[in-house]
Amino acid sequence: MVNDIENNLESLNDSYIGLRYDILKFISGSNKLVLDVGCATGANGKYLLDNSIAQAVYGIENNSTMAFVASNYYTNVQTGDIDKMNLSEIYGSLRFDFIIVGDVLEHLYDPWNTLKNLVSLLNRDGKIILSIPNFQHIDVFIHVFLKGIYPYNERGIFDKTHLRFFTWNNILEMLDKSSLKIIATHRNFRYRDKIESKFPFYGKLLKSLLKNYYTFQYVVLCERR
């Protein structure tokens, strides 16, 4: 059993299991109750627990191997497709201070309805953090319109498991339908859709004048309107 898990972990996409400081920086205070949607192996929740930022972390994860690992740290991990989960039935009267939705919505059939359901699990002053890849990135134009091909990759903007695609305006529209307002925004810039890509010497100018075209991911902290 242990060997099977270790073998499965070795085959996982590294981009989904590391610490996300760009998300964690938005979670403040102590002894918070957190729901981590798409929790992977639980790295983010473990960090919150180890630093006493969270008193308990609940998780939702579609990959059973990663869910099993996360369950070593989390109070509870629900395994399966969140699109098909009855969240009100699962969590009952439980309400969260923070809900993390890190690079999940683009993998769902109905992210709009799922987001609304997640918002209903926030407590009165609760906040939700979304990380969403930006389909307006310059590499989409380069590949689709100049090269004439849509690359189906293992990760990134062209991740072959993506079902939905969002630009900044799409994100704003989705938040509006879920009665959410943005408190803070973080942009993860990337010159090309490759982890190792580096901006040229005039990168600061590109990030300033063409920021929506060089934003790889949007991370937004939201609360109810």
C-alpha positions in Angstrom: 0.0 0.0 0.0 2.7 2.5 1.0 4.8 1.6 -2.1 1.7 2.1 -4.3 1.2 5.6 -2.8 4.8 6.6 -3.2 4.8 5.4 -6.8 1.6 7.3 -7.5 3.0 10.5 -5.9 6.1 10.4 -8.1 3.9 10.6 -11.2 1.9 13.6 -9.9 2.2 17.1 -11.5 4.7 19.0 -9.3 2.8 22.3 -10.1 -0.1 21.1 -8.0 1.6 19.9 -4.8 3.9 22.8 -3.7 3.3 25.6 -1.2 1.5 28.5 -2.6 2.8 31.6 -0.8 0.9 33.8 -3.2 -2.2 32.4 -1.7 -1.1 31.9 1.9 -0.1 35.6 2.3 -3.8 36.5 2.2 -4.6 34.3 5.2 -4.0 36.2 8.5 -4.9 35.8 12.1 -4.8 32.7 14.2 -7.0 29.6 14.9 -8.9 30.0 11.7 -11.2 27.4 10.2 -10.1 26.8 6.6 -11.6 24.8 3.6 -8.9 24.0 1.0 -10.5 23.1 -2.3 -8.2 21.2 -4.5 -6.0 20.6 -1.5 -3.6 18.2 -3.3 -1.2 16.6 -0.7 -2.1 19.2 1.9 1.1 21.4 1.8 -0.8 24.6 2.3 -3.0 23.4 5.1 -0.1 21.8 6.9 1.7 25.2 6.7 -1.4 27.0 8.2 -1.6 24.4 11.0 2.1 24.3 11.8 2.1 28.1 12.1 -1.1 28.2 14.2 -2.9 30.3 11.6 -5.5 27.6 11.3 -7.0 25.5 14.1 -8.5 23.1 11.6 -8.3 22.6 7.8 -10.8 20.7 5.8 -10.1 19.6 2.2 -11.6 18.6 -1.1 -9.5 16.7 -3.6 -10.4 14.8 -6.7 -7.2 12.7 -6.8 -7.5 9.9 -4.2 -3.7 9.5 -3.8 -3.2 13.1 -2.9 -6.3 13.1 -0.7 -4.9 10.2 1.3 -1.7 12.1 2.0 -3.6 15.3 2.9 -5.8 13.4 5.3 -2.7 13.0 7.6 -2.9 16.7 8.4 -6.5 17.7 7.7 -9.5 17.2 9.9 -11.4 15.8 7.0 -10.8 15.4 3.2 -13.6 14.8 0.8 -12.5 12.8 -2.3 -14.3 13.3 -5.6 -15.5 15.8 -8.1 -16.7 19.0 -6.4 -19.1 19.6 -9.3 -21.1 16.6 -8.1 -20.9 17.2 -4.4 -23.7 18.4 -2.2 -21.7 20.8 -0.1 -24.5 21.9 2.2 -25.1 18.2 3.0 -21.4 17.5 3.6 -20.6 20.5 5.8 -24.0 21.2 7.4 -23.9 24.2 9.7 -20.1 24.4 9.5 -18.9 27.8 8.2 -15.3 28.8 7.3 -13.1 31.8 7.9 -11.2 31.2 4.7 -11.9 29.1 1.6 -9.0 28.4 -0.7 -9.8 27.6 -4.3 -6.4 27.2 -5.9 -6.4 26.5 -9.7 -9.6 24.5 -9.5 -12.4 26.4 -11.2 -10.9 26.0 -14.7 -11.1 22.2 -14.3 -14.8 22.1 -13.5 -17.8 21.7 -15.8 -19.8 24.3 -13.8 -17.4 26.6 -11.9 -20.0 29.3 -11.6 -22.5 27.2 -9.6 -19.7 25.6 -7.6 -18.4 29.0 -6.6 -21.8 30.1 -5.4 -22.1 27.0 -3.3 -18.7 27.6 -1.8 -19.6 31.2 -0.9 -22.6 29.9 1.1 -20.0 28.1 3.3 -18.3 31.3 4.4 -19.0 32.7 7.9 -20.2 36.3 8.2 -16.7 37.8 7.8 -15.3 34.9 5.8 -13.1 35.4 2.8 -12.4 33.3 -0.3 -9.1 33.1 -2.2 -9.2 32.2 -5.9 -6.2 31.4 -8.1 -7.1 31.2 -11.8 -4.9 31.0 -14.9 -5.3 33.9 -17.4 -6.3 32.9 -20.9 -5.5 36.4 -22.2 -1.8 35.7 -21.7 0.4 36.5 -24.7 1.2 32.9 -25.3 -2.4 32.1 -26.3 -2.1 34.6 -29.1 1.3 33.3 -30.2 0.3 29.6 -30.3 -3.3 29.9 -31.5 -3.2 32.9 -33.9 0.4 32.9 -35.0 1.4 29.2 -34.9 -2.1 28.0 -35.6 -2.1 25.3 -32.9 -3.5 24.7 -29.5 -0.9 22.8 -27.4 -2.4 20.3 -25.0 0.2 20.4 -22.2 0.6 18.7 -18.8 0.4 22.0 -16.9 0.1 25.8 -17.3 -2.4 27.8 -19.4 -2.7 24.9 -21.9 -3.2 22.2 -19.3 -5.1 19.5 -21.2 -7.4 18.9 -18.2 -8.8 22.5 -18.3 -12.5 22.7 -19.2 -13.1 26.4 -18.8 -11.1 29.5 -19.6 -11.0 32.9 -17.9 -9.7 36.3 -18.7 -9.8 39.1 -16.1 -13.2 40.2 -17.3 -14.5 36.7 -17.1 -13.3 36.5 -13.5 -15.0 39.8 -12.6 -18.3 38.6 -14.2 -18.1 35.3 -12.2 -17.5 37.1 -9.0 -20.4 39.5 -9.6 -22.7 36.5 -10.1 -21.5 35.0 -6.8 -22.1 38.4 -5.0 -18.4 38.7 -4.2 -16.1 41.8 -4.2 -12.4 41.8 -4.5 -10.3 43.0 -1.5 -6.9 42.4 -2.9 -5.3 41.1 -6.1 -1.9 39.4 -6.9 -0.7 38.8 -10.4 1.8 36.1 -11.2 3.7 37.3 -14.2 5.3 35.0 -16.7 6.9 35.9 -20.0 6.0 32.6 -21.7 3.9 29.6 -20.6 7.0 27.9 -19.3 8.2 27.8 -15.7 11.8 28.5 -16.7 10.9 31.4 -19.0 12.5 34.8 -18.1 11.5 38.3 -19.0 13.9 40.3 -21.2 15.6 43.4 -19.7 12.5 45.5 -20.6 10.2 43.1 -18.6 9.1 45.8 -16.2 7.7 47.8 -19.1 5.8 44.9 -20.4 4.3 44.2 -16.9 3.3 47.8 -16.6 1.9 48.6 -20.1 0.7 45.1 -21.0 0.0 43.6 -17.6 -3.1 41.6 -18.7 -1.1 40.0 -21.5 1.8 38.9 -19.2 -0.2 37.9 -16.2 0.0 34.1 -16.0 -2.3 33.7 -13.0 -4.7 35.9 -11.0 -4.9 35.4 -7.3 -7.8 37.3 -5.7 -9.0 37.7 -2.2 -12.7 38.2 -2.0 -15.5 38.7 0.5 -19.3 39.0 0.2 -20.7 42.3 -1.2 
